Amino acid sequence: MKKLVTVLLAGFVLLSASACSSGQKESGASGGNAASSTKEITVWAWDPAFNIAAMNIAKETYAKENPDLTVNIVENAQADIVQKLNTGLNSGSTKGLPNIVLIEDYRAQSFLQAYPDAFYDLSDVVKAVDFADYKIGPTSIDGKQYGVPFDSGVTGMYVRTDYLEQAGYSLDDMQDIDWKQYIEIGKAVKEKTGKSLLTLDPNDLGQIRMMIQTAGAWYTEQDGQTPAIAGNAALKEAFELYKEMMDSGIVKIVSDWSQFVGAFNSGEVATVPTGNWITPSIKAEASQSGKWAVAPMPKLPATEGSVHASNLGGSSWYVLNIDGKEAAAEFLAKTFASDVEMYQTLNTEVGVIATLKAAAEGEAYSAADDYFQGQKVVSDFAAWTEQIPNVNYGMNTYAIEDILVVAMQDYLGGKDVDSVLADAQSQAETQIH
């Protein structure tokens, strides 16, 4: 849910942009300044506590060896970044746009495909093999690498071990389970403790995303454009499991971020299956220290190939094809694309779990966390990151999800799952093509 709530508000902007052909002019890109002569670059990002904090650390790290480069970091809400990029690039003018911009992985292909000349080729900067495989799909196109993969949205199942024990289970019982087993455990927890197993918000299908990516599936075919809703085995099973959770009485329904966080901070739920970025919010309730642990994500029981690893959220850094692009690329090359030691600082000070594989070997990643009973949770998350299936998020994740939210309401209301998915397929084909 982190970084996703605001994004949904801007979904309609990209839908219109996706239909536009690229009339992008490489304004200011003919020649550009050499990295050695460029003295100033600008970065756009959102979330001062996470993304901007990370960029500030990168800025300070780079300045130790390269004091002559000024890095201006400008905070924008993610929705504003989406709108400003689309407005500028669609008009063919890059005036006022930054050298480096943060783009959420779910949205990256929308920009790369709509504006193929707007972004600087970073194939010489980023070695794809150095990063988690699943991050390369969204950040590349036609064999060229355009994004520097940043944070991992790797998911895990945060569990209250005290509630599990009251219900007759241990942390070992939560290892490598499927969602059916998870639901059965939830029934026992509800009966013995009165606590719900998890929260769900029927207007936010992050749970569905996590489920289907464990099977390497998405809302579209592998081309990232053709809707794959009807006949999508993973999606159908995820819908069925979602309804089973709702019907089994193990769910606390929430409608926004504050209710979501409040549910686990107040001890109302026994598990939180979500992205690793929720760790600071869980640890914010100091009175629960020593009561939490993290287990791998459950897998889909019936869909072939489902694994115990998935993703929710995450973003990457891009360089616009304008003056200063070489300096911007060099800055990223020496920081986010390679600096293992910097990633240790990013983890300890900001909570970033990198998708740069080598970062997982650092001290910060192997540290035990007393809040989680001495578990090396960062190390576990780093290992799961490398197991996340690579899917093509395509250009229309949010547009399709808007359709699926209505489909889920219909399904929960009693309509047949095959019918609601078939209707959603038809609607998606009409709206997207």
C-alpha positions as a printed Julia matrix, in Angstrom:
433×3 Matrix{Float64}:
   0.0     0.0     0.0
   2.87    2.36    0.61
   3.35    4.73   -2.29
   0.37    3.13   -4.04
  -2.5     5.06   -2.53
  -1.44    8.38   -3.98
  -0.6     6.77   -7.28
  -4.13    5.55   -7.87
  -5.35    9.12   -8.0
  -3.26    9.69  -11.12
  -4.14    6.51  -12.97
  -6.27    8.26  -15.54
  -3.37   10.45  -16.59
  -1.28    7.55  -17.83
  -4.2     5.89  -19.52
  -4.53    8.85  -21.83
  -0.78    9.08  -22.27
  -0.53    5.43  -23.2
  -2.62    6.08  -26.28
  -0.32    8.8   -27.5
   2.39    8.07  -29.99
   5.77    9.53  -29.2
   6.24   12.87  -30.78
   9.11   13.43  -28.37
  11.78   15.81  -29.55
  15.17   15.45  -27.95
  15.14   19.04  -26.8
  18.6    19.82  -25.52
  19.78   16.28  -26.15
  21.89   16.93  -29.23
  25.33   16.8   -27.79
  24.6    17.46  -24.13
  27.2    18.42  -21.58
  30.02   16.06  -20.79
  29.89   14.59  -17.31
  33.08   16.4   -16.4
  31.72   19.82  -17.41
  28.18   19.58  -16.06
  28.09   21.22  -12.64
  24.45   20.82  -11.68
  21.69   18.23  -12.03
  18.13   18.08  -10.73
  16.31   15.07   -9.27
  12.57   14.62   -8.81
  11.22   12.17   -6.23
   8.46   11.74   -3.69
   8.37   10.66   -0.03
  10.89   12.65    2.03
  11.24    9.89    4.63
  12.2     7.23    2.11
  13.06    8.06   -1.5
  14.31   11.59   -0.92
  16.18   10.53    2.22
  17.89    7.83    0.14
  18.79   10.3    -2.61
  20.26   12.67   -0.04
  22.53    9.89    1.2
  23.57    9.17   -2.39
  24.24   12.88   -2.9
  26.47   13.03    0.19
  28.27    9.83   -0.8
  28.99   11.04   -4.31
  30.16   14.46   -3.09
  33.04   12.89   -1.14
  34.74   11.99   -4.42
  33.03   14.5    -6.71
  32.52   17.78   -4.84
  32.02   19.87   -7.98
  28.62   18.45   -8.9
  25.57   20.14   -7.38
  22.61   17.78   -6.99
  19.3    19.57   -6.49
  16.63   17.28   -5.05
  13.06   18.48   -5.56
  10.16   16.87   -3.74
   6.97   16.29   -5.73
   4.0    14.12   -4.93
   4.11   11.03   -7.12
   0.87   12.02   -8.86
   2.41   15.4    -9.68
   5.52   13.76  -11.16
   3.36   11.57  -13.36
   1.35   14.55  -14.56
   4.33   16.86  -15.13
   6.26   14.21  -17.05
   3.29   13.4   -19.25
   2.54   17.06  -19.91
   6.11   17.93  -20.81
   6.97   14.83  -22.82
   3.65   14.78  -24.65
   4.19   18.39  -25.75
   7.67   17.56  -27.04
   9.3    20.07  -24.7
  11.68   19.03  -21.94
  12.02   22.53  -20.52
  11.75   22.45  -16.75
  12.04   18.67  -16.51
  14.67   17.06  -14.24
  17.8    15.13  -15.16
  16.85   12.21  -12.9
  13.34   11.12  -12.02
  11.94    8.37   -9.82
   9.22    6.26  -11.46
   7.24    3.49   -9.83
   7.86    0.11  -11.46
   4.17   -0.4   -12.22
   4.26    2.79  -14.33
   7.67    2.53  -15.98
   6.61    0.81  -19.2
   3.94    3.44  -19.74
   6.65    6.08  -20.03
   9.25    3.99  -21.84
   6.79    2.88  -24.51
   4.92    6.17  -24.89
   8.09    8.27  -25.09
  10.87    6.03  -26.45
  13.27    8.9   -27.16
  12.8    10.69  -23.86
  14.98    8.51  -21.65
  18.73    8.03  -21.72
  20.06    4.54  -22.43
  21.8     3.33  -19.28
  22.9    -0.03  -20.67
  26.54    0.94  -20.07
  25.75    2.02  -16.52
  23.55   -0.78  -15.26
  24.59   -4.42  -15.43
  21.33   -6.31  -15.43
  22.91   -9.4   -13.86
  23.85   -7.35  -10.79
  20.2    -6.8    -9.86
  17.25   -8.98   -8.91
  15.81  -10.39  -12.11
  12.27   -9.18  -11.49
  13.41   -5.51  -11.51
  14.91   -5.71  -15.0
  11.59   -6.33  -16.74
   9.96   -3.0   -15.8
  13.16   -0.96  -16.26
  14.18   -2.14  -19.73
  12.71   -2.23  -23.22
  13.89   -3.74  -26.5
  16.99   -5.1   -24.83
  18.12   -1.72  -23.52
  18.31   -0.76  -19.86
  16.78    2.6   -19.01
  16.3     2.45  -15.25
  18.63    1.98  -12.3
  16.7    -0.45  -10.09
  16.22    0.94   -6.61
  14.22   -0.47   -3.71
  12.73   -3.9    -3.39
   9.03   -4.26   -2.78
   9.69   -7.85   -1.7
   6.87   -9.15    0.44
   6.75  -11.24    3.56
   4.2   -12.44    6.08
   4.62  -10.54    9.33
   3.17  -12.66   12.14
   2.32  -12.2    15.81
   3.91  -15.31   17.28
   2.09  -14.86   20.6
  -1.28  -15.13   18.87
  -0.11  -18.14   16.9
   1.0   -19.88   20.09
  -2.37  -19.25   21.72
  -3.95  -20.98   18.73
  -1.57  -23.94   18.92
   0.87  -22.92   16.17
   4.5   -21.84   16.01
   6.54  -19.83   13.52
   7.69  -23.13   12.01
   4.08  -23.84   11.04
   4.08  -20.67    8.92
   7.03  -21.67    6.76
   6.37  -22.5     3.11
   2.59  -22.79    3.38
  -0.06  -22.08    0.78
  -3.03  -19.75    1.08
  -5.45  -22.58    1.87
  -3.32  -23.59    4.86
  -3.06  -19.94    5.82
  -6.85  -19.63    5.92
  -7.18  -22.73    8.12
  -4.64  -21.31   10.56
  -6.63  -18.09   10.53
  -9.79  -19.89   11.56
  -8.0   -21.39   14.56
  -6.52  -18.03   15.51
  -9.96  -16.41   15.33
 -11.52  -19.14   17.44
  -8.82  -19.19   20.12
  -7.9   -15.5    20.34
 -10.79  -13.58   18.81
  -8.29  -11.81   16.54
  -8.64  -11.48   12.79
  -5.88  -13.0    10.69
  -5.38  -10.06    8.33
  -6.84   -6.84    6.95
  -8.28   -6.46    3.46
  -9.5    -3.41    1.57
 -11.74   -4.5    -1.34
 -10.95   -1.21   -3.1
  -7.2    -1.92   -3.04
  -6.16   -5.12   -4.79
  -2.58   -5.21   -3.57
  -3.36   -8.62   -2.1
  -4.3    -9.9    -5.56
  -1.11   -8.49   -7.08
   1.03  -10.26   -4.49
  -0.78  -13.55   -5.05
  -0.57  -13.65   -8.82
   3.06  -12.54   -9.05
   4.08  -15.58   -7.0
   3.01  -17.55  -10.08
   4.71  -15.24  -12.57
   1.32  -13.96  -13.72
  -0.09  -10.47  -14.22
  -3.2    -8.75  -15.59
  -1.81   -8.9   -19.11
  -0.07  -11.38  -21.37
   3.72  -11.42  -21.54
   3.6    -8.59  -24.07
   2.37   -6.34  -21.27
  -0.5    -5.04  -23.39
  -3.04   -7.76  -24.15
  -5.47   -8.14  -21.22
  -5.22  -11.57  -19.59
  -8.14  -11.69  -17.17
 -10.51  -14.4   -18.37
  -8.64  -17.7   -18.51
  -5.92  -16.44  -16.16
  -5.57  -19.39  -13.75
  -3.56  -17.48  -11.15
  -5.96  -14.53  -11.16
  -9.01  -16.76  -10.88
  -7.48  -18.67   -7.98
  -6.48  -15.42   -6.26
 -10.05  -14.13   -6.6
 -11.43  -17.37   -5.15
  -9.01  -17.31   -2.21
  -9.79  -13.65   -1.56
 -13.49  -14.45   -1.31
 -12.77  -17.48    0.85
 -10.88  -15.26    3.26
 -13.73  -12.78    3.37
 -16.35  -15.5     3.86
 -14.39  -17.35    6.55
 -14.61  -14.54    9.09
 -10.85  -14.11    9.47
 -10.67  -10.66    7.84
 -10.81   -7.2     9.35
 -12.01   -4.9     6.57
 -10.24   -1.53    6.32
 -10.71    1.36    3.92
  -7.53    3.42    4.13
  -3.89    3.47    5.17
  -4.47    4.7     8.71
  -6.98    1.92    9.41
  -4.56   -0.61    7.94
  -1.69    0.49   10.19
  -3.97    0.97   13.15
  -5.2    -2.61   12.93
  -1.8    -4.17   13.58
  -0.46   -1.44   15.87
  -3.47   -1.97   18.15
  -3.09   -5.74   18.07
  -6.27   -6.51   16.16
  -4.72   -8.8    13.54
  -2.34  -11.75   13.74
  -0.56  -11.36   10.39
   0.34   -8.66    7.87
   1.23  -10.09    4.44
   2.7    -7.13    2.54
   5.82   -5.37    1.3
   8.93   -5.03    3.47
   8.42   -1.28    3.59
   5.85   -1.84    6.34
   8.62   -2.74    8.82
   9.01    0.81   10.23
   5.24    1.05   10.76
   5.17   -2.24   12.64
   8.19   -1.32   14.75
   6.59    2.05   15.56
   4.58    0.23   18.25
   7.4    -0.34   20.73
   5.18   -2.28   23.15
   4.99   -5.16   20.64
   8.74   -5.71   20.4
   9.6    -9.39   20.57
   6.1   -10.47   19.55
   6.6   -10.29   15.78
   8.47  -12.45   13.26
   8.48  -12.67    9.46
   7.77  -15.78    7.38
   7.81  -16.31    3.61
   4.7   -15.44    1.62
   2.19  -18.26    1.11
   1.93  -19.56   -2.44
  -1.09  -20.35   -4.6
  -2.03  -23.98   -3.9
  -3.34  -24.94   -7.32
  -1.51  -22.75   -9.85
   1.59  -24.44  -11.21
   4.87  -22.65  -10.61
   3.77  -20.5    -7.68
   6.63  -19.72   -5.27
   7.01  -18.25   -1.79
   8.15  -14.83   -2.99
   6.39  -11.8    -4.42
   6.52   -8.03   -4.73
   4.36   -5.02   -3.91
   5.53   -1.57   -4.95
   9.08   -0.45   -5.62
  10.57    2.2    -7.9
  13.64    2.92  -10.02
  15.69    5.92  -11.16
  15.63    7.2   -14.76
  17.7     9.77  -16.65
  15.97   12.05  -19.12
  17.62   12.47  -22.51
  18.51   16.15  -22.02
  21.58   18.25  -21.31
  23.36   16.88  -18.27
  22.41   13.29  -19.02
  26.03   12.09  -18.89
  26.61   13.64  -15.47
  23.33   12.23  -14.21
  24.22    8.76  -15.51
  27.67    8.93  -13.92
  26.12    9.97  -10.6
  23.77    6.97  -10.65
  26.53    4.64  -11.84
  28.66    5.4    -8.8
  25.81    5.34   -6.28
  22.62    3.34   -6.76
  24.03    1.16   -9.54
  27.06   -0.14   -7.65
  27.85    1.22   -4.18
  27.38   -1.72   -1.81
  28.56    0.24    1.23
  26.08    3.03    0.52
  23.29    0.49    0.5
  24.27   -0.57    4.02
  23.72    3.02    5.12
  20.46    3.2     3.19
  19.25    0.15    5.04
  20.23    1.23    8.54
  19.15    4.87    8.18
  16.19    4.69    5.79
  15.08    1.04    5.74
  15.83    0.47    2.05
  16.22   -3.14    0.96
  18.2    -3.03   -2.25
  17.7    -4.97   -5.43
  21.48   -4.8    -6.03
  22.43   -8.39   -5.24
  25.85   -7.6    -3.81
  24.3    -5.39   -1.12
  22.89   -8.48    0.57
  26.42   -9.48    1.61
  26.91   -6.36    3.74
  26.84   -6.07    7.52
  23.52   -4.25    7.72
  21.79   -7.08    5.91
  23.12   -9.76    8.23
  22.22   -7.95   11.45
  19.79   -9.51   13.9
  16.71   -7.46   14.78
  15.66   -7.64   18.43
  12.18   -6.38   17.59
  11.7    -9.53   15.51
  13.09  -11.89   18.17
  16.62  -11.67   16.84
  15.59  -12.73   13.33
  17.81  -11.5    10.49
  14.79  -10.16    8.67
  16.68   -7.99    6.18
  18.75  -10.97    5.12
  15.58  -13.01    4.66
  13.95  -10.28    2.58
  17.09   -9.98    0.44
  17.02  -13.73   -0.23
  13.32  -13.63   -1.16
  13.99  -10.67   -3.47
  16.1   -12.89   -5.72
  13.25  -15.42   -5.96
  10.52  -13.02   -7.12
   9.15  -14.01  -10.53
   9.78  -11.48  -13.29
   6.52  -10.28  -14.85
   5.77   -7.58  -17.39
   3.64   -4.98  -15.59
   2.92   -3.39  -18.95
   1.33   -0.02  -19.54
  -2.08   -0.43  -17.94
  -1.77   -1.96  -14.48
  -3.88    0.7   -12.79
  -6.45    1.01  -15.57
  -7.07   -2.73  -15.46
  -7.1    -2.77  -11.7
  -9.87   -0.16  -11.66
 -11.92   -2.63  -13.68
 -11.0    -5.53  -11.4
 -12.04   -3.64   -8.27
 -15.59   -3.53   -9.66
 -15.3    -7.19  -10.68
 -14.28   -8.11   -7.14
 -17.28   -6.26   -5.7
 -19.56   -8.18   -8.07
 -17.92  -11.47   -7.14
 -18.17  -10.81   -3.42
 -21.78   -9.86   -4.03
 -22.62  -13.31   -5.36
 -21.85  -13.34   -9.08
 -19.97  -16.25  -10.65
 -16.18  -15.81  -10.77
 -15.88  -16.85  -14.41
 -18.6   -14.41  -15.39
 -17.1   -11.43  -13.59
 -13.66  -12.14  -15.04
 -15.09  -12.55  -18.53
 -16.92   -9.23  -18.18
 -13.74   -7.59  -16.92
 -11.84   -9.01  -19.89
 -14.32   -7.5   -22.33
 -14.22   -4.14  -20.6
 -10.43   -4.09  -20.52
 -10.22   -4.94  -24.22
 -12.63   -2.12  -25.02
 -10.93    0.5   -22.89
  -7.3    -0.33  -23.61
  -7.36   -1.13  -27.34
